[in-house]
Amino acid sequence: MAVAEESHFGRAAARLGMAQPPLSQRIQRLERELGVRLFERSSRQVTITEAGTLLLAEARELLARSESFLAAARRIRDGESGLLRAALSPDLSGETVAALLAEFGRRHAGLELELHELSTAQQLARFAAHDLDVGLIHHPSDVTGLELGPVLRRELGVLLPRDAAAARLDEVPLASLTGYDLILFPRAGAPALYDDLLTACARNGYTPAAVRHAQGASFVRGLVLSAGAVALGPRDAHAGHPGDRDPDVVWRPLAGAPLAWRHSVAWPKGRGDRAVGAFAEAATHALRTTAGATPDVPARPLHLRPASEYWL
């Protein structure tokens, strides 16, 4: 293209920032590869041939596509486009998921987001298999090989029958739940968190006679109404029936806020690009605005690097 536009090897070489002999050799090699003569050469000028003229338009299109290809590669490298494989825990409300997607789309409209609903254990397995780029996990959990964003806390309350004595309280002491079975998520989903919750219940005077496992809101509600059981969870996780909107069950906060779910966005070490940063910021914003999450101040330092170091 440069030789055709300049009609002179010397000027074309200067424009390309190279010496003239290598440019002449490249043109000769290109002519051999294509099997056509591209230029007629004389001691004073270079004239493009008819074959060269016909191929020039194709060359311009090919170069434009090449530049577009390289630009796309740079955007993908910088996390500005491509595919981000992400996961959220099943306990998030529909409102939180919708807010996260809207915020992420606003922050990173050029990226395709492949979103999965996975427990913490499933996310950790996907990270280990290199099948997940970023996720929202529960703590405590084994975060070896992962980097973490800010830890957020969601206070847990209790969902219980409206006619239960404890339902008349503004805040329910855990010890007052004695006699009720406890409904929890399946232990396999987050074993460390599961054990941590039961330990905290026992420490605060509540040891359930039995633990029943459920996750879907309707199934949890059915167990609460018919099985002499109560469920632990944040208020937003029971968005279909909190407060006075359900005639049969009621959600109440726990006295002294002894229990909480702690979350953070996690990603493999070295993967903290702009796309991951946009997801982490969107998740943090959604949890704080729709789920009442607050920054967690752990009793022991988690030794987390500032989240901004990973994505800004």
HELIX and SHEET records of a PDB file:
HELIX    1   1 ALA A    2  GLU A    6  1                                   5    
HELIX    2   2 PHE A    9  LEU A   16  1                                   8    
HELIX    3   3 GLN A   20  LEU A   34  1                                  15    
HELIX    4   4 GLU A   50  ARG A   77  1                                  28    
HELIX    5   5 GLY A   94  ARG A  107  1                                  14    
HELIX    6   6 THR A  120  ALA A  128  1                                   9    
HELIX    7   7 ALA A  165  ARG A  168  5                                   4    
HELIX    8   8 LEU A  174  LEU A  177  5                                   4    
HELIX    9   9 ARG A  187  GLY A  189  5                                   3    
HELIX   10  10 PRO A  191  ARG A  203  1                                  13    
HELIX   11  11 ALA A  217  SER A  226  1                                  10    
HELIX   12  12 ARG A  235  HIS A  238  5                                   4    
HELIX   13  13 ARG A  274  THR A  290  1                                  17    
HELIX   14  14 SER A  308  TRP A  311  1                                   4    
SHEET    1   A 2 PHE A  39  ARG A  41  0                                        
SHEET    2   A 2 VAL A  46  ILE A  48 -1                                        
SHEET    1   B 5 LEU A 111  GLU A 117  0                                        
SHEET    2   B 5 GLY A  82  LEU A  88  1                                        
SHEET    3   B 5 VAL A 134  HIS A 139  1                                        
SHEET    4   B 5 ALA A 260  PRO A 268 -1                                        
SHEET    5   B 5 LEU A 146  LEU A 148 -1                                        
SHEET    1   C 6 LEU A 111  GLU A 117  0                                        
SHEET    2   C 6 GLY A  82  LEU A  88  1                                        
SHEET    3   C 6 VAL A 134  HIS A 139  1                                        
SHEET    4   C 6 ALA A 260  PRO A 268 -1                                        
SHEET    5   C 6 LEU A 152  GLU A 155 -1                                        
SHEET    6   C 6 THR A 294  PRO A 295 -1                                        
SHEET    1   D 5 VAL A 211  HIS A 213  0                                        
SHEET    2   D 5 ASP A 181  LEU A 184  1                                        
SHEET    3   D 5 ALA A 229  GLY A 233  1                                        
SHEET    4   D 5 GLY A 157  PRO A 161 -1                                        
SHEET    5   D 5 VAL A 249  PRO A 253 -1                                        
END                                                                             
